[in-house]
Amino acid sequence: MTTDASTPPVPQTAREVRLARHLDGAITPGHFEIAEVPVREPGPGEVLVRTDHVFVAAAYQDLMRPDCPLPVPPYQVGGRIGGGEVGTVVRSADPSLAVGDLVQMMAGWGEYTTAPAASFHRLDATLFPSSSYYLSQGPTAYYGMATLARAGEGDVVFVSGAAGGVGSLAGQIAKCRGAARVIGSAGSKEKVAYLVDELGYDAAFDYHDGPVVDQLRKLAPDGINVFFDNVGGEQFEAAVQVAAPHARFALCGALSGQIGGTGGHPRLDLMTAITRHLELRPYATYHTPEQVQAWTEHVARWLSEGRFVFPQTVVEGGIEQAPGALLDLLAGRHRGNITVRFSG
């Protein structure tokens, strides 16, 4: 195991966020508990990693349910919650990773993690302004917009839930790929202004301000060629009505039904879909290495060219802030991609 005088100190115990009980109804602070656990020295083939940033996503709420609808195992009572972290190797008993290496992991919200070196992915610490840039829903946004919807030159693109972690990236991806006009929906005038003034959307509207189909028709009088859906419900139904022939739909989420809503089962006007030859592609991204690499390469280039804004909220204060950050996200108090800084 590699240690020397420059090796950072490691505490004997550290904290982790656990699921206190499965979710049945509204999520509350009582569904979380912070436990203190021993920090285990790595055995042969293992490394010990100090967590620097953790990711916060709305999908974690679904994973707290025993009947989780997502195609991944739900969290277990007494186990860590969360997934998607970056950290720094502080002890190594494997030659593939050295002390000081920046790595990405799926270990849940804990201050330290000891695991086989093969379960960590080494990152380039010089690629982005902060290691938190590695924690985003970028692979999901890129795969849906670039691979499934194939947004490109001359397209008119509509993104629902555009101020969220996926939508705030998806619209910019479309612009960088040559879309002629990108339209977003959001839930407040502040978020509408954010989309246009900061993220470069050509137009945006508040879905509370009247029937979505009417607002969308005003902004896209000749129809939309691409729809990237994070919401479902009325916004999906409106997109079908405003779709141009051969429009491509990437169906990424159904927030209208996930977060306190009842719009999770929108009606599909089948005759309109048939006569306009609409292409509907529901999907779930498992973040394969190829998808992650495609996103990382493109966003790094676009950032260096000044064509992309990385929308993120970094919550300070360490592990204690992680449960509250998730509650705030679900309540609509944050925008963009949400991370909590543990250290670093």
N, C-alpha and C positions, 0 to 999 in steps of 0.2 A: 504494500500500500504506500502511495506516495505522500510523504509528509516531510516538511522541513521547517526552518525557522520562519519562512515567509507564508506558510500555510495559515489561512484564517482560522481563528478560534471557533470551536463548535461547542454549543451548550450540551449539557447532559439530557435535558428535556426540551421539548418544543410543543407547540400547539397545533391542532387541526380542527377544522369545522366538520361536524358530523350531523347526519340526519337523526333528529330526536324521535320523530314519528312520521309515518307516511302521511302524505297530503290527502285529505278528504274534505274538500271545500276550499275556503279561502286560505291562502298562505299567510302565516304570521311569524313573528320572531320566535315563537315557541316551537316551531318546527326545526330549529337549529340548536346545536349545542357546541361549545368550544371546549375541547378536552386537551389535557396535557399528557403527553406520551414520551417514552424514552426515545432518544436519538440513537439509532443503532449504527455502529461502525460497519463499513462494508466488508463483506467476505470476498473470497476469490471471485473475480469476474463481475464485481459490483462496484457502484460508486455511490457517494453521498452528495446530494444536491441541495443547496440552499435556494429556496424559492424567492424570486425577485418580483414577478408580476403574475397575477392569476386573471383569467378571463371570466366574464360574467355574461351569461346569455339567457334569454327568455325560455329556451328549451329546458333549462334546469328545473323549472317548475314542473314540467311534465315528467321528468325523470324522478321526481319525488313521490309520484303516485305509484301504488302497487300495480295498477293496471295501465302502466305507461303505454301510450299508443305509438311511441317511436320505436324504430327497429334496432334498438340497443338495450342492454340490460338496465333496469331501473336501479336507483340507489337503494342500498339496504340500510335498515335502521341500525345505528351504531357504527356505520361506515362513513368514510369521507364522501362529501359531495363535491361537485365541481368537476371540471375537466378542461384542460388547456392551460398550461403554465409554462413560463420560462424561468430558468434559474442558472446558478453557477455551481460548477463542480467544486466541492471543498475537500473531498477525500476520494481517492481513486485506488482501486485494486484491480484495474483492468487497463491494459496498454492502449486501448482504443480511445480513451478519454483521459485528459490530464486535468489536474487542479487548475482552475481558472477558466476552463472551457465554458462557453455559453451553450445551453441545451434547451430543447423543448420536450415537454412530457405531457402525459395524460394521467396524472397521479392524484388529482383532487386537491382541495384546498388544505394544504399543510405547510408549515414553515420549513420543514426538511423532509426529504424523501431518500430512502436507501432502497436501491433496486438494481437488477442486472443492467450492465452498461448498454446492452442491446435494446433496452426499453426507452432509451433517450436518443434524441436526434441532435447532433451537433449543428450549431448555427454560426453564421458569419456575423460577428459582433460589430463589424464596420459597415454593414450594408444599409442600416437604417439609423435615423437620429436617436432612437431609443429601442431597447429590446422589446418594449411593449408593442411595437409595430408588427411583431410576429404573431400577436394574439388578435385575431380579427376573424370576421366571417367572410374574408376575402375569397378563399377557395370556393365557398358556396356561391357568392355573387358572380365570380368570374365564370365558373362552370355553367351556371344558368344563363348568363347574359351572352357569353361568347360561344359556348359549345352547343347549348340547346336552342336558344333563341336566335343565335347567329346575328346579333345586331351589327349593323355595318353602315356603309356609305348610303346617305340619303334617307335612312329610316326615321320614322316618327315613333318614339318610344314612350311608353307610359309605365311608371314604377309606382306601385301602391306601397304605402308604409315607407315612404322614401327617406324619412329622417332617422330611421332605425339603423341598426348595425349592418344589415345586409343592403337595405335600400340606398343608404348614403354612399355605398361603394358601387352598387349596380348602375346607378345613373351615370356616374363618372366613367365607368368602364365603357358604357355605350357611347359617350361623347368621345372618349379617346379612340374608339374604333370607327369614328366617322359619322355617327348618327347626326341627322340634320336638325332634329328637335327632340329634346328630352323633357318630359312632363312628369311631375311628381305630386303625390297627394300626401297630406299630413293632417294632424289633428289640432293644430293651433296656428294663429297668424304668425306667431314667433317662429315656428318651425317652417312655415311657408317661406318667410323671409330668409331664413337660414339656408334653405335649399337653393334659392335663386342668388342671394348675395354672396354666399360663402362657398357653396359646392358647385356652382356653375350650371344649375338646371336652367333651361330656357323659360320655363313657366311652372307654376305650382298652384295648388288650390287646397283649401280647408274643406274636408269632406263633410263638415258640419254645416256648411253654408248653403246647402240646397241639394237637390238630387244630383248624384254623382254623374249620371249620364248626361245631364244638361251642362254641367261644368266642363266635362271632358269634351263634349261636342264643340263648345266654344273655343277651346284651346287646340283642338285637333279637327278642324272642319272637314278635312279630306280623309280622316280616319287614322288609326294607328297601325303600324306594321309589326310592332313588338310590344308585348305586355309582360312585365316581370311582376308577378303577384306575390306579395307578402301577407295579404289580408284576407282574401276571399270575400264572401258575403256580397253586399251591394256593389262593391268595386269590381269584383269579377264579372258580375252580371252586366254592369255598364260597359266594361271593356269589350265584351262580346258584341254588344250593340254598336259600338263605335269602331270595331275592327275593320280594317281594309281587307280586301280579298287576299288570301294566303298569309294572313298574319300569323306570327309564331308566339305562342304563350309558354313562358317558363313559370310553372306553378310551384313556388318555393315554400309558402307558408299560408296559414289561415288564422291570423291574429284575431280576426273578428269573432272567432269561436273559442280561441285559446284563453284570452285574457278578459274574463268577465262578460263576454258577448254571447250572442245567440246566432251569429251569422256564419257558423262554421259549415253550413250545408247550403251553399248557393245553388240556385236553379240554373241549369244550362239550357239556353234556347237552342235546342238541337237543330231545328230547321235552319236557323241563321248560321250555326257552325258548319252545317253541311253545305249550304249554298255558297258560303264564302270560303270554303276549303280551309277552315282554321286548323292549325296544328297545335294541339294541347299536349304539353309535356310536364306532367307532375314529376317531382324528383326529390330525393333526399341525398345529400352529399356525404360520403363517408371519408372525405379528405384523403384520398389515395395520394401516394407520393407524387404521382404525375400531376394531379390537380393542384397540390400545394406548390409544386415547382413552377407550374404555368403561371399561377397567381403571383408568386414571389418575383419571378423574372420580369413580368410586365409592370407590376406596381413600382418596383425599384427603378425601372427605366423611366416611367411616367413621372415619378417624383423628381428624379434628377433633371428631367426636362422642364419642370415647373408646370406640368399639365394636370397634376393630381393633388388633391387635398386629402390628407389622411384624417378622417373625422373620428376623434376619440375623446373620451372622458376618463381621466386617471384619478381614481379616488385614493386619497392619501390616508394613512392612519393604521396600516397593517391589517392583520388577520381579523381583528374585531369588526372592521368595516365591511367585510365581504358579505355577510347576510343582509345587512342594510342596503348594500349596493344592488343586490338582486331585487329586493323589495322596491327600491326606488326606480329601477329599470321597469319593472312590471307596472308601476304606477305612472309611467310616462315622464319621470323627472329627469331622465338622462337622454342624450341623443348620441348617435354614432356608436362606435365600439367602446365597450366599458371594460376597464381593467382596474384592479386594486393593486397598489404597490405594497408589497410586503417588505422588501429591502432593495438594496442596489441603487 
